[in-house]
Amino acid sequence: MQAIIPVKMSERLPGKHLLKIGSTTMLESVVKRVSTVMDVQVYSKIRIPFPYVPDNSSNIMELVSGLTEKYGAFMLVGGDMPFFTSLDLEKMLENYKGKAVVPRHPDGRIEPMFTIYAGRLQPQRNLIAMIEAMKPVYIDASEFSKYAFFNVNTQEDYRNAIEIMNAMGNSGGHTE
């Protein structure tokens, strides 16, 4: 299974993927963790000091559509999600049987940036609509590690991430 980490310039927290959480950047941490379980490629709309494939799509829906055409199935992983574990990734892969796999919270919210996309998809108004079109297998999000779906979008999120990291003893959730 190929994992894809999309990177773009964040409007709320510019440069967030290159912010340090512990001793490494968020992006580096995510790539390292994903690469222990599957092949990974970073697709970036901006220049970053990290190996990447230039992303020339106009939006995330177009990128996902193109990637389903290229790979058939792949896992999209947010580069701003610093605390998922390799066990969280393995849980996704264990549930993949040719159909899309999506974590879903008890309140119905889903995690489109931590999803296995499968089948050829056409761009739609948002990722949620694209996921619904796949008729995915849903996994109870409460089965994942405590901070698996924590993502950093604002300065406050970044401060909270540092606090979480410090509370974890700088392991960053890497202890399984």
C-alpha positions, -999 to 999 in steps of 0.1 A, spaced: 0 0 0 13 34 -10 9 63 16 6 98 4 13 129 26 0 161 10 16 194 19 4 229 10 9 263 24 -14 267 55 -33 299 57 -38 297 95 -3 285 104 22 290 75 50 265 75 33 242 99 47 210 84 82 222 91 76 231 127 94 210 153 76 188 176 102 173 199 135 169 180 121 166 144 97 185 122 62 174 121 65 162 84 97 143 91 81 126 121 50 116 101 71 103 71 93 82 95 64 67 112 45 59 80 76 44 63 79 18 90 46 3 78 43 12 41 58 30 12 54 68 15 56 98 -9 51 134 0 32 155 -26 38 192 -20 24 224 -35 53 243 -20 91 240 -20 102 221 11 136 209 22 125 173 20 121 149 -10 87 154 -26 67 151 -58 54 184 -70 16 186 -66 1 205 -95 -35 197 -87 -59 226 -81 -72 212 -48 -72 181 -25 -102 165 -43 -83 167 -77 -52 153 -61 -71 123 -45 -89 117 -78 -56 116 -97 -40 93 -71 -68 68 -73 -63 67 -110 -25 62 -105 -26 37 -76 -61 23 -75 -58 24 -37 -36 44 -13 -37 58 22 -38 96 26 -21 107 58 -21 143 70 14 157 74 0 178 103 -10 148 124 20 142 147 7 116 171 -7 86 153 12 53 159 24 25 136 -4 4 153 -29 29 140 -16 25 105 -16 -13 108 -52 -12 120 -61 6 87 -42 -19 66 -58 -49 85 -92 -36 76 -84 -30 39 -100 -58 18 -102 -39 -15 -126 -13 -2 -119 22 12 -113 23 50 -123 53 71 -121 60 108 -155 73 121 -162 89 155 -193 81 175 -208 115 165 -205 106 128 -174 127 120 -149 109 98 -111 114 93 -106 121 55 -69 128 61 -63 94 76 -82 72 51 -75 45 26 -90 56 -7 -99 29 -32 -113 28 -67 -114 55 -93 -129 86 -80 -140 118 -97 -134 151 -79 -164 162 -59 -172 192 -37 -152 179 -8 -134 148 5 -164 137 25 -185 134 -7 -157 115 -23 -155 91 7 -193 86 6 -191 77 -31 -166 49 -23 -191 32 1 -162 25 26 -157 3 55 -159 24 87 -137 17 117 -146 30 151 -122 59 157 -122 51 194 -101 20 186 -72 42 176 -45 57 199 -56 87 221 -41 115 199 -41 97 165 -63 123 149 -49 154 166 -39 178 139 -21 211 139 -38 239 121 -33 270 144 -8 284 167 -29 272 196 -29 236 182 9 238 179 11 249 216 -12 220 225 10 196 205 41 207 224 22 201 257 11 167 245 46 158 234 60 169 268 33 149 286 43 118 266 79 123 276 90 133 241 81 99 226 55 116 204 32 86 208 59 65 192 58 39 219 34 12 208 
